[in-house]
Amino acid sequence: MSSTIKEALQRASFCLQRAGCGNPVGEAAALLAASLGVTRAWLYAHGEEKPEAAELQHYFAWVARRADGEPYAYLTGEKEFMSLSFLVTPAVLIPRPETELLVETAVRELKGRENLRILDLGTGSGAVAISIAVLLPESEVVAVDISPAALHVATQNAARHGVTNRVRFLAGDLYAPVCGERFDAIVSNPPYISSTDIETLERDVKDFEPRLALSGGPDGLNFYRRLTAELALLAAPPALLLFEVGYRQSEAVAALCYAAGYKNISQLNDLAGIPRIILAKPAGTA
Ligand SMILES: C[S@@+](CC[C@H](N)C(=O)[O-])C[C@H]1O[C@@H](n2cnc3c(N)ncnc32)[C@H](O)[C@@H]1O
């Protein structure tokens, strides 16, 4: 295989376009830059250079996988979240930009408090737990996931960001690994896609991201029911609940928090204006 960077980009763009990719030129360039370990600007300045045959082979293997629907982040193994780079594998959900609002809200609500203990339920790659630990250097975070494979990725991410000593990862079913413990806040981005909506998701999500990270039961609300009903497993109810919610789930999740004794509830919208975060506190708290 011998071709210039410019020719390789043209061939890859064509291949991605034929596969129905929404931004074939951009993705072809981003993949080649990541594959060669250079910037996109460098590619355009060196269009007549010929990469090694092995480099082109690696690149076109990625292009073929992307054309087959595999998410970009699983190919490169990296995803940026809260300006931090996280390792991602098919064992974990790829952290989404809208989830940054969960972290930003947690940090805004909790900043300045001492001896904080925060529980992240359904930690996946650890993106939420680790970002909070980085941004709240006085805090201790406990992060639970039912998937040992996800926790393996999360543990590597904690080491990558230097917070191994303040983020404890535990395998298990929601509150089970932390029964009887005390926390100041719970954050969670649980699986919340309803059984019917799962089949309508984009192929790169439906066929590649872990079902365990997506499926929230028949109406998508199973985890919120458990997250609120099983609070009694802790030593005491935390002063703050912060949940990411799916499209049109905010009212139902707010009602579940209210029924669990959290009478002071706010909803926060994401950049698309969709209610995305439920922030719940007991009555009488500001
Ligand atoms: C939507 S993903 C969120 C991942 C990560 N917190 C994020 O925001 O990118 C939900 C996570 O919950 C985990 N999970 C599913 N069922 C669980 C359970 N019963 N107990 C604990 N974690 C669970 C999945 O393995 C998955 O990692």
The ligand as a Tripos MOL2 file, in Angstrom:
@<TRIPOS>MOLECULE
LIG
   27    29     1     0     0
SMALL
NO_CHARGES

@<TRIPOS>ATOM
      1 C1        -25.2190    5.4200   31.7340 C.3       1 LIG1
      2 S1        -23.7820    4.5640   32.3090 S.3       1 LIG1
      3 C2        -22.9400    5.9250   33.1090 C.3       1 LIG1
      4 C3        -21.4500    5.7900   33.1280 C.3       1 LIG1
      5 C4        -20.7220    7.0360   33.6370 C.3       1 LIG1
      6 N1        -21.1410    7.3740   34.9900 N.3       1 LIG1
      7 C5        -20.9460    8.2130   32.7140 C.2       1 LIG1
      8 O1        -21.7520    9.1070   33.0790 O.co2     1 LIG1
      9 O2        -20.3490    8.2760   31.6460 O.co2     1 LIG1
     10 C6        -24.4650    3.6190   33.6280 C.3       1 LIG1
     11 C7        -23.5150    2.6850   34.3680 C.3       1 LIG1
     12 O3        -24.2800    1.9710   35.3530 O.3       1 LIG1
     13 C8        -23.7770    0.6670   35.4780 C.3       1 LIG1
     14 N2        -24.8060   -0.1970   36.0660 N.ar      1 LIG1
     15 C9        -25.8310   -0.8380   35.4480 C.ar      1 LIG1
     16 N3        -26.5550   -1.5170   36.3350 N.ar      1 LIG1
     17 C10       -26.0020   -1.3060   37.5520 C.ar      1 LIG1
     18 C11       -26.3120   -1.7420   38.8750 C.ar      1 LIG1
     19 N4        -27.3670   -2.5290   39.1160 N.pl3     1 LIG1
     20 N5        -25.5190   -1.3380   39.8910 N.ar      1 LIG1
     21 C12       -24.4280   -0.5480   39.6540 C.ar      1 LIG1
     22 N6        -24.0970   -0.1070   38.4300 N.ar      1 LIG1
     23 C13       -24.8730   -0.4610   37.3880 C.ar      1 LIG1
     24 C14       -23.3750    0.2870   34.0610 C.3       1 LIG1
     25 O4        -22.4280   -0.7700   34.0640 O.3       1 LIG1
     26 C15       -22.8340    1.6080   33.5340 C.3       1 LIG1
     27 O5        -21.4430    1.6810   33.7120 O.3       1 LIG1
@<TRIPOS>BOND
     1     1     2 1
     2     2     3 1
     3     2    10 1
     4     3     4 1
     5     4     5 1
     6     5     6 1
     7     5     7 1
     8     7     8 2
     9     7     9 1
    10    10    11 1
    11    11    12 1
    12    11    26 1
    13    12    13 1
    14    13    14 1
    15    13    24 1
    16    14    15 ar
    17    14    23 ar
    18    15    16 ar
    19    16    17 ar
    20    17    18 ar
    21    17    23 ar
    22    18    19 1
    23    18    20 ar
    24    20    21 ar
    25    21    22 ar
    26    22    23 ar
    27    24    25 1
    28    24    26 1
    29    26    27 1
@<TRIPOS>SUBSTRUCTURE
     1 LIG1         1 GROUP 0 **** ****
